[in-house]
Amino acid sequence: MAKNRLEAFSDGVIAIIITILVLELRVPHEPELGALAGVLPVFLTYVLSFVYIGIYWNNHHHMFHMTDRISGGILWANLHLLFWLSLVPFTTGWMGENHFAAVPTAVYGLNLLLCAIAYLILQTVIIRHQGHDSRLAAAVRHDMKGKLSGVLYVVAIALAFVNEYLADAIYVTVALIWLVPDRRIERHLHLDEEHAHSGRRTGT
């Protein structure tokens, strides 16, 4: 099956998720600059979640760039990922409106953990469908950042009941880890382009 419709649908859902996120920002009724202090926690959670959604969109794009064909299992795994991503606006709003209280902060972390697990499941299903010698399998073979992120989410969820600000710091740390470009897939794509270019020059 072609992957175009899956990518277009995923892009549309992610765009809607970002739209819902920004709608959580309430416009202050007072014209003073101090009125913004009341919406600061919601704004901070919006920024964090926007970055996370952007990271998932970026990685999703790269992953499917290396995916040659899709199956019914891949479609369902992709929907599974989109389901957990679609809950991010809800958990973001709950944590922001309650000024990073323990339970909402832990639930936010659980949401992030489930998004990460869903992404890993999608990646695994794609590799099984394409084969363990596929380009994607070679690119993500040593996934240290993914494993580290999962551990940090679990630690943050537990810490939310001790000190919610430490948990928030971990969420920010994980986002910063993933903001550093993951060159594995881009490196493999670059090598493929070089091989293709070399093949055209030699006529093979």
C-alpha positions as CSV (number, residue, x, y, z in Angstrom):
1,M,0.0,0.0,0.0
2,A,1.1,3.6,-0.7
3,K,2.0,5.7,2.3
4,N,0.8,9.1,1.0
5,R,-2.6,9.0,2.6
6,L,-1.2,7.9,6.0
7,E,1.3,10.8,6.0
8,A,-1.3,13.3,4.9
9,F,-3.8,12.1,7.6
10,S,-1.1,12.1,10.3
11,D,0.0,15.7,9.3
12,G,-3.6,16.8,9.5
13,V,-4.2,15.3,13.0
14,I,-1.0,16.8,14.3
15,A,-2.0,20.2,13.0
16,I,-5.3,19.9,14.8
17,I,-3.6,18.9,18.0
18,I,-1.4,22.0,17.8
19,T,-4.5,24.1,17.1
20,I,-6.3,22.7,20.2
21,L,-3.2,23.3,22.3
22,V,-3.2,27.0,21.5
23,L,-6.9,27.3,22.2
24,E,-6.1,26.4,25.8
25,L,-4.5,29.8,26.1
26,R,-7.1,32.2,27.7
27,V,-6.8,35.9,26.7
28,P,-6.6,38.1,29.8
29,H,-9.5,40.6,30.2
30,E,-7.2,43.2,31.9
31,P,-5.1,45.4,29.6
32,E,-2.2,45.5,32.1
33,L,1.1,43.5,31.5
34,G,0.7,41.9,35.0
35,A,-2.5,40.1,33.8
36,L,-0.2,37.8,31.8
37,A,1.1,36.3,35.1
38,G,-2.1,34.5,35.5
39,V,-1.7,32.6,32.2
40,L,2.0,32.0,32.6
41,P,1.7,28.4,33.8
42,V,-0.6,27.5,30.9
43,F,1.7,29.2,28.5
44,L,4.8,27.4,29.8
45,T,3.0,24.0,29.4
46,Y,1.9,25.0,25.9
47,V,5.5,25.8,24.9
48,L,6.7,22.4,26.3
49,S,3.9,20.4,24.6
50,F,4.3,22.3,21.3
51,V,8.0,21.3,21.3
52,Y,7.1,17.7,22.0
53,I,4.5,17.6,19.2
54,G,7.0,19.2,16.9
55,I,9.6,16.5,17.8
56,Y,7.1,13.7,17.1
57,W,6.1,15.3,13.8
58,N,9.7,15.7,12.8
59,N,10.7,12.1,13.7
60,H,7.5,10.7,12.1
61,H,8.3,12.5,8.9
62,H,11.9,11.1,8.8
63,M,10.7,7.6,9.7
64,F,8.2,7.4,6.9
65,H,10.7,8.8,4.5
66,M,12.6,5.6,5.0
67,T,9.4,3.5,4.8
68,D,8.9,2.0,1.4
69,R,5.5,0.3,1.9
70,I,2.8,0.1,4.6
71,S,0.4,-2.6,5.9
72,G,-2.8,-2.8,7.9
73,G,-0.7,-3.3,11.1
74,I,1.3,-0.1,10.3
75,L,-2.0,1.8,9.8
76,W,-3.3,0.7,13.3
77,A,0.1,1.3,15.0
78,N,0.1,4.8,13.5
79,L,-3.5,5.5,14.8
80,H,-2.4,4.2,18.2
81,L,0.4,6.9,18.2
82,L,-2.0,9.6,17.1
83,F,-4.5,8.6,19.9
84,W,-2.0,9.3,22.6
85,L,-0.7,12.4,20.9
86,S,-4.3,13.7,20.7
87,L,-4.5,13.5,24.5
88,V,-1.6,15.9,25.0
89,P,-3.8,19.1,24.8
90,F,-5.9,17.7,27.7
91,T,-3.1,16.7,30.0
92,T,-1.3,19.9,29.1
93,G,-4.3,22.0,30.0
94,W,-4.9,20.1,33.2
95,M,-1.3,20.6,34.4
96,G,-1.2,24.2,33.4
97,E,-4.5,25.2,34.9
98,N,-3.5,23.5,38.2
99,H,-0.1,25.2,38.4
100,F,1.9,22.0,38.0
101,A,0.2,20.1,40.9
102,A,1.4,16.6,41.6
103,V,-1.3,14.4,40.0
104,P,-1.7,16.4,36.8
105,T,2.1,16.6,36.4
106,A,2.3,12.8,36.8
107,V,-0.5,12.2,34.4
108,Y,1.2,14.5,31.9
109,G,4.3,12.4,32.2
110,L,2.3,9.2,31.8
111,N,0.9,10.7,28.6
112,L,4.4,11.4,27.3
113,L,5.5,7.9,28.2
114,L,2.6,6.3,26.4
115,C,3.3,8.5,23.3
116,A,6.9,7.2,23.4
117,I,5.8,3.6,23.7
118,A,3.4,4.0,20.8
119,Y,6.1,5.5,18.7
120,L,8.4,2.6,19.5
121,I,5.6,0.1,18.6
122,L,5.0,1.9,15.3
123,Q,8.7,1.8,14.5
124,T,8.9,-1.9,15.4
125,V,5.9,-2.8,13.2
126,I,7.4,-0.9,10.3
127,I,10.8,-2.7,10.7
128,R,9.0,-6.1,10.9
129,H,7.1,-5.4,7.7
130,Q,10.1,-4.1,5.8
131,G,12.6,-6.6,7.2
132,H,15.4,-6.3,9.8
133,D,17.9,-5.5,7.0
134,S,15.9,-2.5,5.9
135,R,17.2,1.1,5.9
136,L,15.1,2.0,8.9
137,A,16.3,-0.9,10.9
138,A,19.9,0.0,10.2
139,A,19.3,3.6,11.1
140,V,17.7,3.0,14.5
141,R,19.6,-0.1,15.6
142,H,21.3,1.7,18.5
143,D,18.4,3.8,20.0
144,M,20.0,5.0,23.2
145,K,18.0,8.3,23.3
146,G,14.7,6.4,23.1
147,K,15.6,4.0,26.0
148,L,16.9,6.9,28.1
149,S,13.7,8.9,27.5
150,G,11.5,6.1,28.7
151,V,13.5,5.7,31.9
152,L,13.4,9.5,32.6
153,Y,9.7,9.6,32.1
154,V,9.2,6.9,34.7
155,V,11.5,8.7,37.1
156,A,9.6,12.0,36.5
157,I,6.2,10.4,37.1
158,A,7.4,9.1,40.5
159,L,9.1,12.4,41.3
160,A,5.9,14.4,40.6
161,F,4.6,13.2,44.0
162,V,7.8,14.3,45.8
163,N,8.6,17.6,43.9
164,E,6.6,18.4,40.8
165,Y,9.2,20.9,39.7
166,L,11.9,18.3,39.5
167,A,9.5,16.2,37.3
168,D,8.9,19.2,35.1
169,A,12.7,19.7,34.8
170,I,13.0,16.1,33.6
171,Y,10.3,16.7,30.9
172,V,12.2,19.7,29.7
173,T,15.4,17.8,29.7
174,V,14.0,15.0,27.6
175,A,12.6,17.6,25.1
176,L,16.1,19.2,24.9
177,I,17.7,15.8,24.3
178,W,15.4,15.3,21.3
179,L,15.8,18.9,20.1
180,V,19.4,17.9,19.3
181,P,19.0,16.6,15.7
182,D,19.0,12.8,15.4
183,R,21.4,12.3,12.5
184,R,21.0,8.6,12.1
185,I,18.1,8.6,9.6
186,E,19.4,11.7,7.7
187,R,22.9,10.0,7.5
188,H,21.4,6.9,5.9
189,L,19.3,8.9,3.5
190,H,22.4,10.9,2.5
191,L,24.3,7.7,1.9
192,D,21.4,6.4,-0.3
193,E,21.4,9.6,-2.3
194,E,25.2,9.3,-2.8
195,H,24.9,5.7,-3.9
196,A,22.1,6.6,-6.3
197,H,24.1,9.5,-7.7
198,S,27.1,7.3,-8.1
199,G,25.1,4.7,-9.9
200,R,23.7,7.2,-12.4
201,R,27.2,8.4,-13.2
202,T,28.5,4.9,-13.8
203,G,25.4,3.8,-15.6
204,T,24.7,0.9,-13.2
